Amino acid sequence: MRSPIRYSDRPPQSPWLVQLADDGPAQPLAADTTADVVVVGAGIAGVATAFFVLRETGRSVLVVERDRVARGATGRNAGQMTTYFERPLSDIADEFGVERAVAAQRGIDGAHDLFDLLLAETGAAVRLERFTGHMGMFNLNQLLVHLRNNFVRRQGGWHTESCLVSEDAGFRSQIPAEFDGLYQVVPQASVRELLEIDDDRYCAVLSDLKGCANSGLLAQQTLDHLRRRRDGRFRFVDHTEVTTVTVREDAAVIRAGGHDVTAQHVVMCTNGFVDHVVRDHAASPIRLAADQEITGRVAYMAAFFEDERRDPAAMSYIRNETIGGDNAYVYVTRRTYDRPDDVVTLTCMGGPEYPFHEPVYDANAPFPGQLLAEMDDEVRPFAQARRPPGQLYDFHWHGLMGYNDSGIRVVGAHPRHPRLLYNLGCNGVGFLPSIFGGHRVSRLLAGQTLAPSVFDPR
């Protein structure tokens, strides 16, 4: 067995943070203050929330960040634009009904348009690449899960995802007739071509709109746009840690950087498990439903530059016999990457994720050499089969992501404390849901009455 790849002389480095501009001097909160809306967290969720609240309402907004903009999960993710859920849509429909499940899917799909609006109105110079992405499946269980999802989409009057099944798949005769019209039978060569592999174990493909962009750069440039606003309704402070959020009947008081911020509403746009306390006027903790409580999970990723330019792409490959098992799927993204002196193709790969239970997360903690060696053995062949094993990677990084047991983002006002709102829980499904969540929060703060949703805090 070859020795693990190690980076003892190089700390983890995210390709997205490398592209950020210098933040300039820190701007911590210097005194007690007030605002109509306080947004806690300056990742893509917090910045998008601030943008839409300012756009859709006349309220003033203060964004409070304990580090610098986009230095958390936003700058340490996989940089994908996806609109699926962490759990099957059919499962969500079983719990909430088809109408709510499909409305949720429509909402997340609509985040592509919200992303475009952000770019257009802020002038953010962020490279955006969209394309059809593909997921590989190799057995009947996996296929039926996604055909059921398509069935729900069809029931709800929403577009279905393209599903191709190889004519060589041994389970074709076992596909129930109710799914007729939700998939097409194609030669095995078509499956190989879409997944860019020679492994004929994969015999079905699910395809839909995907994309790549640097959400950290988008957050930074959107924040710069908001700072340049001339109506005086926006402020931003960083290096300001929030320790407590006290929600009263008449206001919310945020203790931040040793000062008090009094606001009409507070929106939590953190990973949900940072070291602060949210409580009511009697100092009793305010909690979400158990399956909505956010916990940490560390995701590991690596990337390398390609010698030749290749088209942008996104592929994922299921590895569990049954969806939801312990063997993580692997994913690969390929994108155009801007360096100071040239433009190249950057191929990223990931999949390993582990629960996080430590008091403090260290973004600069070493990337385990054995884990990187396993990724080099198991994921690299999907990313670029021609790449020899054992080579150094141009980037390797990890990020602390927010997950919950419900597998659904939490967006909206707390049912018993309407001054407290949430836009959190990435669940490892890209950053578009953060943008969707920011827009939904803005609609609530604009006084709109929204239909009950699967995203509602409980």
Secondary structure as the mmCIF struct_conf table of DSSP 4:
data_model
#
loop_
_struct_conf.conf_type_id
_struct_conf.id
_struct_conf.beg_label_comp_id
_struct_conf.beg_label_asym_id
_struct_conf.beg_label_seq_id
_struct_conf.end_label_comp_id
_struct_conf.end_label_asym_id
_struct_conf.end_label_seq_id
HELX_LH_PP_P HELX_LH_PP_P1 ARG A 2 ILE A 5
TURN_TY1_P TURN_TY1_P1 SER A 8 ASP A 9
BEND BEND1 ARG A 10 ARG A 10
STRN STRN1 GLN A 13 GLN A 13
HELX_RH_AL_P HELX_RH_AL_P1 PRO A 15 VAL A 18
TURN_TY1_P TURN_TY1_P2 GLN A 19 GLN A 19
BEND BEND2 LEU A 20 LEU A 20
HELX_LH_PP_P HELX_LH_PP_P2 ALA A 21 ASP A 22
BEND BEND3 PRO A 25 PRO A 25
BEND BEND4 ALA A 31 ALA A 31
STRN STRN2 THR A 33 VAL A 40
BEND BEND5 GLY A 43 GLY A 43
HELX_RH_AL_P HELX_RH_AL_P2 ILE A 44 GLU A 56
BEND BEND6 THR A 57 GLY A 58
STRN STRN3 VAL A 61 VAL A 64
BEND BEND7 ARG A 66 ARG A 68
TURN_TY1_P TURN_TY1_P3 VAL A 69 ALA A 70
BEND BEND8 GLY A 72 GLY A 72
HELX_RH_3T_P HELX_RH_3T_P1 ALA A 73 GLY A 75
BEND BEND9 ARG A 76 ASN A 77
STRN STRN4 GLN A 80 MET A 81
BEND BEND10 GLU A 86 ARG A 87
HELX_RH_AL_P HELX_RH_AL_P3 LEU A 89 PHE A 96
HELX_RH_AL_P HELX_RH_AL_P4 VAL A 98 ASP A 109
TURN_TY1_P TURN_TY1_P4 GLY A 110 GLY A 110
HELX_RH_AL_P HELX_RH_AL_P5 ALA A 111 THR A 122
STRN STRN5 GLU A 129 MET A 137
BEND BEND11 ASN A 139 ASN A 139
HELX_RH_AL_P HELX_RH_AL_P6 LEU A 140 GLN A 155
TURN_TY1_P TURN_TY1_P5 GLY A 156 GLY A 157
HELX_LH_PP_P HELX_LH_PP_P3 HIS A 159 GLU A 161
STRN STRN6 SER A 162 SER A 166
TURN_TY1_P TURN_TY1_P6 GLU A 167 ASP A 168
TURN_TY1_P TURN_TY1_P7 GLY A 170 PHE A 171
HELX_RH_3T_P HELX_RH_3T_P2 ARG A 172 GLN A 174
BEND BEND12 ILE A 175 ILE A 175
HELX_RH_3T_P HELX_RH_3T_P3 ALA A 177 PHE A 179
TURN_TY1_P TURN_TY1_P8 ASP A 180 GLY A 181
BEND BEND13 LEU A 182 LEU A 182
STRN STRN7 GLN A 184 VAL A 186
HELX_RH_AL_P HELX_RH_AL_P7 GLN A 188 LEU A 195
TURN_TY1_P TURN_TY1_P9 GLU A 196 GLU A 196
TURN_TY1_P TURN_TY1_P10 ASP A 200 ARG A 201
STRN STRN8 ALA A 204 CYS A 212
HELX_RH_AL_P HELX_RH_AL_P8 SER A 215 ARG A 227
TURN_TY1_P TURN_TY1_P11 ARG A 228 ARG A 228
BEND BEND14 ARG A 230 GLY A 232
STRN STRN9 PHE A 234 VAL A 237
BEND BEND15 HIS A 239 HIS A 239
STRN STRN10 VAL A 242 VAL A 247
BEND BEND16 GLU A 249 ASP A 250
STRN STRN11 ALA A 252 ALA A 256
TURN_TY1_P TURN_TY1_P12 GLY A 257 GLY A 258
STRN STRN12 HIS A 259 MET A 268
BEND BEND17 THR A 270 THR A 270
BEND BEND18 GLY A 272 GLY A 272
BEND BEND19 VAL A 274 ASP A 275
STRN STRN13 VAL A 277 ASP A 280
TURN_TY1_P TURN_TY1_P13 HIS A 281 ALA A 282
BEND BEND20 ALA A 283 ALA A 283
HELX_LH_PP_P HELX_LH_PP_P4 SER A 284 SER A 284
STRN STRN14 PRO A 285 PRO A 285
HELX_LH_PP_P HELX_LH_PP_P5 ILE A 286 ILE A 286
HELX_RH_3T_P HELX_RH_3T_P4 ALA A 290 GLN A 292
STRN STRN15 THR A 295 PHE A 305
BEND BEND21 ASP A 307 GLU A 308
STRN STRN16 ALA A 313 TYR A 317
BEND BEND22 GLU A 321 THR A 322
TURN_TY1_P TURN_TY1_P14 ILE A 323 GLY A 324
BEND BEND23 GLY A 325 ASN A 327
STRN STRN17 VAL A 330 ASP A 338
BEND BEND24 PRO A 340 ASP A 341
STRN STRN18 VAL A 343 PHE A 356
BEND BEND25 GLU A 358 VAL A 360
TURN_TY1_P TURN_TY1_P15 ALA A 363 ASN A 364
BEND BEND26 ALA A 365 ALA A 365
HELX_LH_PP_P HELX_LH_PP_P6 PRO A 366 PRO A 368
HELX_RH_AL_P HELX_RH_AL_P9 GLY A 369 GLU A 378
TURN_TY1_P TURN_TY1_P16 VAL A 379 VAL A 379
HELX_RH_AL_P HELX_RH_AL_P10 ARG A 380 ALA A 383
TURN_TY1_P TURN_TY1_P17 ALA A 385 ARG A 386
BEND BEND27 ARG A 387 ARG A 387
HELX_LH_PP_P HELX_LH_PP_P7 PRO A 388 PRO A 388
TURN_TY1_P TURN_TY1_P18 PRO A 389 GLY A 390
HELX_LH_PP_P HELX_LH_PP_P8 GLN A 391 TYR A 393
BEND BEND28 ASP A 394 ASP A 394
STRN STRN19 PHE A 395 TYR A 403
TURN_TY1_P TURN_TY1_P19 ASP A 405 SER A 406
BEND BEND29 ILE A 408 ILE A 408
STRN STRN20 VAL A 410 ALA A 413
BEND BEND30 PRO A 415 ARG A 416
TURN_TY1_P TURN_TY1_P20 PRO A 418 ARG A 419
STRN STRN21 LEU A 420 LEU A 424
TURN_TY1_P TURN_TY1_P21 ASN A 427 GLY A 428
BEND BEND31 VAL A 429 VAL A 429
BEND BEND32 PHE A 431 PHE A 431
HELX_RH_AL_P HELX_RH_AL_P11 LEU A 432 LEU A 445
TURN_TY1_P TURN_TY1_P22 ALA A 446 GLY A 447
HELX_LH_PP_P HELX_LH_PP_P9 LEU A 450 PRO A 452
TURN_TY1_P TURN_TY1_P23 VAL A 454 PHE A 455
#
